[in-house]
Amino acid sequence: MIEVAKRLQNVEEYYFSKKLREVALLKSQGKPIINLGIGSPDLEPPFKASMLLQDSLVEEKAHQYQSYQGLLELRTAISNFYKNHYQVNLSPQTEVLPLLGSKEGIMHISMAFLNKGDKVLIPNPGYPTYASVTQLLEAKPVYYDLKEENNWEPDFVALERLNLKRVKIMWINYPHMPTGANATNKFYDKVIAFGKRHNILIVNDNPYSFILNDKPISILRYKDAKDVCLELNSLSKTFNMAGWRVGMLMGNYDFVDAVLRVKSNMDSGMFYGIQKGAIEALKCSEMWFKSLNSVYQKRRELVWKLAKGLNCTYDEHVSGLFVWAKLPAHLKSEEFTDLVLKEHSIFITPGTVFGSNGEGYVRFSLCASEEIIEEAVARV
Ligand SMILES: Cc1ncc(COP(=O)(O)O)c(C=O)c1O
């Protein structure tokens, strides 16, 4: 018997990796499953991005290892994107690092800054990867509450009361997944001050800022942010390029360089054609964002109808790729989603996947066509 490493003892297989097997089995048995569980964009990437990827295949060096830091042209495109959309100045030479997806970046950042036994502040509810990566590195997740009555922002009085000794990283993520909540200017000022006061690296995970959101915000726009903050971003949702695996990390030279020291020992650069396509995507005009959001707006209205049909309530003034809906009192998330799967063959995500504060909620994805969502509405 070859035992797995101890670090795996606290880490379970990712919820979707398990659940989607069950859903696939139901499908193979002939059930007409509608998948509103996962946030994998079904729309096309920008046409020019795909063309550039294709055209680049015949270029000399296209199939060789690429720079660990990515092409300067890609870093410059990211820097311009941040200037145009977030009003943030970044040096393409030192303050930008392309990543093979932002999920991988969560591991790289954690490896660069955490020692065994360090603590990490993690939102509850929040993206499950923050906690699993922390555990894989034998550091300790310390969950902080996000509550609907505070518009899913942390309570800084409660945070200050925690034992913050050994806390090295705080993960934040606005627009927030799964709730869609946006943070206020005041929140960003407060969290930066909190990080400075306690010497905690604040990492804002920002992949949803262009989805159903009029005012994309980067934490790096705020005063002193570069002293204590890093930001992760991604092309997955903004440009429907989830499978391409293009993410990016932004922040001051010292932080970015520490992450590069980890990353350059783990991968050997991003495929040339993908970098070329990504550069093109980052140049998209306002039209791209307008047309993307007009599709999601229509889908969201249908999902609201579906949520209503299931007796759920929801906040209409939110952003992101999901509808986060509250169940009627006393219903449990997992029982509810299992029932919806069984009775209507519709797969939605129980809020508890994102932490204990997700109990009593479910998450619907907008990554399905209007026809499919209409079919789901008809079924309930
Ligand atoms: C909050 C959050 N962060 C990060 C990611 C990872 O995105 P990617 O690795 O595709 O850039 C996701 C994906 O669903 C997410 O929801």
The ligand as a Tripos MOL2 file, in Angstrom:
@<TRIPOS>MOLECULE
LIG
   16    16     1     0     0
SMALL
NO_CHARGES

@<TRIPOS>ATOM
      1 C1        -13.5910   33.4940   -7.7930 C.3       1 LIG1
      2 C2        -12.8330   32.7620   -8.8320 C.ar      1 LIG1
      3 N1        -11.5060   32.9100   -8.8830 N.ar      1 LIG1
      4 C3        -10.7640   32.2740   -9.7960 C.ar      1 LIG1
      5 C4        -11.3450   31.4400  -10.7260 C.ar      1 LIG1
      6 C5        -10.4550   30.7170  -11.6990 C.3       1 LIG1
      7 O1        -10.5270   31.2150  -12.9590 O.3       1 LIG1
      8 P1         -9.4610   30.8290  -14.0690 P.3       1 LIG1
      9 O2         -8.4800   29.8820  -13.4580 O.co2     1 LIG1
     10 O3        -10.2170   30.2200  -15.1800 O.co2     1 LIG1
     11 O4         -8.7700   32.1120  -14.4510 O.co2     1 LIG1
     12 C6        -12.7100   31.2400  -10.7110 C.ar      1 LIG1
     13 C7        -13.3240   30.3040  -11.6670 C.2       1 LIG1
     14 O5        -14.4190   29.8860  -11.6330 O.2       1 LIG1
     15 C8        -13.4850   31.9240   -9.7460 C.ar      1 LIG1
     16 O6        -14.8130   31.7650   -9.6720 O.3       1 LIG1
@<TRIPOS>BOND
     1     1     2 1
     2     2     3 ar
     3     2    15 ar
     4     3     4 ar
     5     4     5 ar
     6     5     6 1
     7     5    12 ar
     8     6     7 1
     9     7     8 1
    10     8     9 2
    11     8    10 1
    12     8    11 1
    13    12    13 1
    14    12    15 ar
    15    13    14 2
    16    15    16 1
@<TRIPOS>SUBSTRUCTURE
     1 LIG1         1 GROUP 0 **** ****
